[in-house]
Amino acid sequence: MIVLVGKDLWINGQENDYGVWKYLDGTQIDVTFWIEGEPNGSGKCLRVVPGGGWRDHDCNLAMDISARNFDL
């Protein structure tokens, strides 16, 4: 479980050029937790906000990240 205290968190999700949201490993994001009115086109990166829910986000803005572990 991730608990956010006053911070947004990038969870490695991005929208591709075809409007499909995927994790950086290419896995399509099938389950979503968008806040009402989101995604609203403000960015192509996925962020979790305090209190829960997702918003799209400008990928050029700094933010904390959550990394997945991958077998290499």
C-alpha positions in Angstrom: 0.0 0.0 0.0 1.2 3.5 -0.8 0.2 6.3 1.6 0.6 9.9 0.2 1.1 12.7 2.6 0.7 16.0 0.7 2.6 14.8 -2.4 1.8 13.6 -5.9 3.5 10.4 -7.0 4.4 9.3 -10.6 3.7 5.6 -10.9 5.5 4.9 -14.2 2.5 5.3 -16.4 2.5 7.2 -19.6 0.1 7.9 -22.5 1.4 6.9 -25.9 0.8 8.8 -29.2 -2.4 6.7 -29.7 -4.0 7.7 -26.5 -3.3 4.3 -24.8 -2.0 4.4 -21.2 0.9 2.0 -20.5 3.6 1.3 -17.9 7.2 1.9 -19.0 7.6 -1.8 -19.5 4.9 -1.7 -22.2 2.1 -3.3 -20.1 -1.2 -1.7 -20.9 -3.0 -0.1 -18.0 -6.4 -1.9 -17.9 -7.6 -0.8 -14.5 -7.9 2.9 -13.9 -8.6 5.2 -10.9 -9.1 8.5 -12.7 -10.6 11.4 -10.7 -13.7 12.8 -12.3 -12.8 14.9 -15.3 -9.4 13.1 -15.8 -7.5 12.5 -17.9 -8.0 16.1 -19.2 -5.1 16.3 -21.6 -2.8 18.3 -19.3 0.0 15.8 -19.8 1.0 12.3 -20.8 2.3 11.1 -17.4 0.2 9.4 -14.8 0.2 10.6 -11.2 -1.5 9.6 -8.0 -2.7 12.4 -5.8 -3.1 12.6 -2.0 -6.5 11.2 -1.1 -6.3 8.7 -3.9 -7.2 8.8 -7.6 -5.2 9.6 -10.8 -4.6 12.7 -12.8 -2.6 13.2 -16.0 0.5 15.3 -15.6 3.1 17.2 -17.6 6.0 14.8 -17.8 8.5 17.7 -17.7 7.5 18.7 -14.2 9.5 17.2 -11.3 7.7 14.8 -9.0 8.4 11.8 -6.7 8.3 8.4 -8.3 7.4 4.8 -7.4 9.5 2.2 -9.2 8.5 -1.3 -10.1 11.1 -4.1 -9.7 11.8 -6.1 -12.9 13.7 -9.3 -13.3 16.6 -8.6 -15.5 
